């Protein structure tokens, strides 16, 4: 299984569509066995072909910060599940996911033009 995390400075980027890159974690037997970097497309990622690129790489899960419904639906259409409302160190986040300790906040990004994004991370549920 592969998990993608929109990343900036080793932390979950606040906005899926404008991250520096995607960190791709390969998981085997519930452990991280490989880590790759996929460059983010120019412009807003939600308008790019990133969903198809991630699907081609074998990604089946996206752990993201803010993400609008359109981007979530596009990823879902490429058989990539999404958990929104994530924040913090990408390595710690993936470990929490593997331990079954996070779930989707249900919060999306209402400002598609990527303006002020405050308090979106509060919805991440640690189980």
DOFI-284868 format. One record per residue (C-alpha): residue number from 0; residue in one letter; chain; x, y, z. Coordinates in pm, whole numbers. Layout:
N
seq_type_mol_px_py_pz
NUM_a_A_X_Y_Z
...
This chain:
127
seq_type_mol_px_py_pz
0_x_A_0_0_0
1_x_A_115_355_-67
2_x_A_17_667_126
3_x_A_69_1022_-5
4_x_A_107_1329_216
5_x_A_117_1688_78
6_x_A_440_1816_234
7_x_A_628_2136_311
8_x_A_937_2126_534
9_x_A_865_1768_652
10_x_A_520_1874_777
11_x_A_174_1829_632
12_x_A_115_2127_405
13_x_A_-190_2332_501
14_x_A_-327_2315_149
15_x_A_-321_2009_-76
16_x_A_-321_2216_-394
17_x_A_-12_2423_-315
18_x_A_229_2188_-139
19_x_A_601_2181_-216
20_x_A_587_1809_-290
21_x_A_412_1485_-199
22_x_A_585_1240_31
23_x_A_492_887_-77
24_x_A_522_617_188
25_x_A_527_249_88
26_x_A_375_31_358
27_x_A_429_-344_398
28_x_A_310_-546_697
29_x_A_197_-220_860
30_x_A_548_-70_846
31_x_A_704_201_630
32_x_A_952_29_398
33_x_A_1019_311_150
34_x_A_974_684_114
35_x_A_971_877_-216
36_x_A_923_1240_-315
37_x_A_690_1343_-599
38_x_A_725_1704_-712
39_x_A_409_1909_-694
40_x_A_273_2034_-1027
41_x_A_291_2406_-1105
42_x_A_-18_2598_-1003
43_x_A_-307_2463_-803
44_x_A_-269_2086_-760
45_x_A_-643_2030_-751
46_x_A_-661_2148_-1114
47_x_A_-368_1935_-1226
48_x_A_-333_1568_-1316
49_x_A_-182_1483_-977
50_x_A_-459_1235_-894
51_x_A_-376_1028_-1202
52_x_A_-2_1052_-1128
53_x_A_-54_932_-771
54_x_A_-278_648_-890
55_x_A_-11_538_-1140
56_x_A_238_524_-852
57_x_A_2_294_-661
58_x_A_-115_545_-399
59_x_A_-441_439_-233
60_x_A_-455_685_61
61_x_A_-399_1061_93
62_x_A_-346_1212_439
63_x_A_-407_1583_387
64_x_A_-461_1912_564
65_x_A_-714_2133_387
66_x_A_-885_1999_79
67_x_A_-1202_2103_-98
68_x_A_-1470_1860_-209
69_x_A_-1368_1887_-575
70_x_A_-1013_1771_-506
71_x_A_-1138_1499_-271
72_x_A_-1383_1376_-535
73_x_A_-1109_1376_-801
74_x_A_-881_1166_-580
75_x_A_-1169_932_-493
76_x_A_-1243_890_-865
77_x_A_-883_765_-899
78_x_A_-937_512_-617
79_x_A_-750_720_-360
80_x_A_-916_752_-19
81_x_A_-866_1079_168
82_x_A_-836_1173_533
83_x_A_-857_1552_578
84_x_A_-768_1773_871
85_x_A_-419_1630_921
86_x_A_-127_1835_1049
87_x_A_219_1794_1195
88_x_A_526_1591_1107
89_x_A_460_1363_809
90_x_A_644_1065_959
91_x_A_453_1088_1288
92_x_A_125_1128_1099
93_x_A_179_812_896
94_x_A_265_622_1213
95_x_A_-59_742_1377
96_x_A_-249_629_1068
97_x_A_-87_285_1080
98_x_A_-183_259_1446
99_x_A_-546_335_1352
100_x_A_-546_655_1554
101_x_A_-679_909_1303
102_x_A_-996_957_1103
103_x_A_-1129_1216_860
104_x_A_-1232_1547_1012
105_x_A_-1501_1594_749
106_x_A_-1373_1948_709
107_x_A_-1298_2070_363
108_x_A_-1141_2386_238
109_x_A_-1415_2630_149
110_x_A_-1184_2888_-8
111_x_A_-1075_2731_-335
112_x_A_-862_3028_-424
113_x_A_-636_2942_-132
114_x_A_-682_3252_80
115_x_A_-692_3256_459
116_x_A_-700_2902_599
117_x_A_-736_2915_973
118_x_A_-860_2654_1219
119_x_A_-897_2382_955
120_x_A_-672_2140_1145
121_x_A_-887_2132_1456
122_x_A_-1110_1864_1307
123_x_A_-849_1588_1295
124_x_A_-969_1318_1526
125_x_A_-712_1115_1711
126_x_A_-883_798_1827
